[in-house]
Amino acid sequence: MSILKEVADGIGIVADGIEHIRTMADAVRNGREYFVNRYPEIQKHVAAMCAEMRNTAVAIAAASAILTHFRFTIAGSNVDSEPARFNDHLIAHKERAAQVSQTLHTLRGHCHVIKQHADAIEKSASSLNLSRMLVLFGIDTADTDRKVSQALKDIYDEEMQGYRLAGALTGALQGALEEVTRALGPSGTMDPKNVPAAAKLLGEYADAFSVLESAANYVALDLQQSIDALEGRIP
């Protein structure tokens, strides 16, 4: 794949963020029957944390979709009209990409809210004389505890979950769109014969962003199922 290193790095940062959320989603799903029965007092806090993490996943999926739904003609009689159409789409999607940072900050999970609920869960553990907060989730190995604890810390850390994630995704989207624009021709120009190469490059970026979109949608669905269970909407 010939995508820019800067774009690949940005995608990697966002993928790591999704993986931290997935780790917590797995811990909640696997442990919810245990803690609902044994420690029901933490149920509302876990549900609230899941809702914030779901919001972040939904925001990432929506932003990634900017790059995943292009289709262009690269052969036949219509190919001469494709540069103009390509350009119109790129302009529209560049405008959307420029708004991603603000949208992510609006829709993403709020780090301080997640931390407040994590602190409340930890307080419950202390009141029960439990040495580790995540024992409440039925986690009984130190290695798993470390993994989940670190994922939770990364999720509610203001720098990681907020500005760094939003900045990485915004930069990756904008970088991808600029590179595709350059593939159409020198600055201020476009050549019909360059459409196939530009479309191919766009397809490569779309494949990379579709991985983020799918992963974020999957974890958002997983979290929603846990929220529904914790709030009594499903058994």
N, C-alpha and C positions, 0 to 999 in steps of 0.2 A: 504494500500500500504506500502511495506517495504523498500522504498527508504531511503537512508541516509539523516539525517537532514541537513548536509552541502549541499548536492545536492538540497534538497527541498528549502533551504534558497536562494541558487543561482538562482534557477528557479523563486522564488518569486521576487527577485530584478529585474530580466529581465521582468517578467510579469508586474511589476509596471511601468517599462520604456515604455513598449508597451501601457499600459493604458494611460500614459501621452500623447503619440503620438496620440492615438485614440481620446482623448478629443480635441486636436487641430484639428485633421482631421474632427471631427464632427462640430466644430465651423466654419471651412472654408467651408465645404459643405453646412451647413445651412445658412451661411451668404454671400456666394459668389455672389448671384444675387443682394443682397442689396448693397454690397460695389462696385461691378463692375459698377452698375448704378449711385451710389451717390459719390463714392470716387475712380474713376478709377486710380488715381495716385499711389495707394498702390498695384494695381493688380500684377505688376511684382515682388514686394517684397514678396507678399504672395505665388506666384508661386515658387519662389526660395526657400523659407522656406519649402514648401511642398516637393520639390525635395530632399532636404537634409534629411527630416524626412523619406521619402520613401526609401532612400538609407540605412538608419539605419534599417528600417523594413525588407528590402530585405536581409541584412546581417544577421540579427537575424534568419530569416526563413532558410537561407542556412546553418547556423551553427547548428540549431536545427535538421535539416534533417539528420545529422550524426547519430543520435540515432533512427530514425524512420523507417528505411527500412531494418531491419534484418528479415530473415526467416530461420529457421533451422528445420531439422528432429529430432523428439524426440521419435520415435518409429520405429520398423521394422528393416530390415536387414542393412539399411544404417546408423543406429545410431552409430555404432562403428567408422565410419569415421568422424563423426561430430565434435569431439573435435579438430582435426587438422584443419578442415575447420573453426570452431569457432575461433580458435587461429589466423588463417590467417586474418580473418575479423577484429578481435579485434586489431591486430597489425596495420593493415592499417588504421582503424578508430582512433586509438590512435595517429597516425601520423597526421591525419587530425585535431583531437582535439587540438593537440599541436600548430597547425598553426592558430587556430581560433582567438586568440587575435590579431595577426598581421593582419589577414584578416578583422576582424571587424574594426580595426583602419583605414584600407585602404578604406573599402566600406561604413562605417557608415556615417551618416550626420555629417558635421563639425560644432561643437558647435559655433565656432566664426563666421561662415558664417550665421548661424541662428540668432545669436544675432545682427549682423550687420543689417540684414533686419528687425528684430524686432525693433531696434532702429530707423530705417528709417520710419517705420510705426508710431512709437510713435511720431517722429518729425512731421509727417503729422497731427497727432491729435492735437499737441500743436499749430501748425500754424492755425488750424481751431478753436482754443479755446475750444476744447473738453476736459473735465476733465479726461476721461478714454480712453485709446488707443482702447480698444475693442468695444467702441461705434461704431467705424468704421465698425465692423462686424455685426452691428445690435443687439448687445447684450445690453439689456436695464435693466437688473437686477443686483444689486450689488453682489448677491450670485453667479450667473453664471460668472460674471466678475472675482470674486476672484478665482473660480475653474479653469477657463481657463488661467488666468494670472499665477497661480501657476504651472499649467501644462507646460506652455511655459517656465517659469523660470527653471523648472526641466529639460526640454529638452535641453536648451542651456547652462546649468551649466556644466562647463568643467569636474568637478569631477564625476557628476552623469552620464552624457551622454557618457563620454569617458571611462576612465580607470575603473571605478567601474562596469559599465555594461559589458565591454569586459572581465574583470577579473571574474565577477560572472558567465558568461556563459561558459568561458573556464574552470573554476574550477568545475562547475556542470557537464560538459561533461566528463572531466577527472576522476572525482570522480565516476561517474556512470560506466564508462568503467573499472576502477580498481575493483570496487565491483563485477561486472559481472565476471571479470577474476578470482577473488578469489573464486567465486562460483564453478568454474570448478575443483578446487582441491588446495592443498597446493602449496606454491610458487615453481615454476619450474615443476609442474606436472599437469596432467589433467586426469580425469577419465570419460569414456563414460557414466557411470551411473549418473554422475552429470550434463549431458547436459540438461535434462528436467528442473532441478531447475534453472540452469543458464539461459536457454531460457525464463523461466517464469519471472525471475528477469529482464532480458533485456526487456521483453515485458512491464513490469511495468514502467521502465524508458522511453521506447518508447512512452507509453501513455502520460506520463508527458511532454515530450518534444514535442509531437505532438500538444499539446494545444498551446505551444508557437509558433510552426511553423504555425499552422492555423491562430492564432490571428495576427501574423506578416504579413502573406500573405494577409489576409483580409484588414488590414489597409493600406498596400502598394498599393493594388488595389484601395481602396477608395481615397487615395492621388493622385494616377495617374489619376483617373477620374477628380479630381479637377484641376490638372495641365493641363490636356487636355482642360478643359473648360476655364480656365483662359488664356490659350495661343491660344484660338480660334479654336481648332481642333474639338471640339464638342459643340453643342449649350447649 
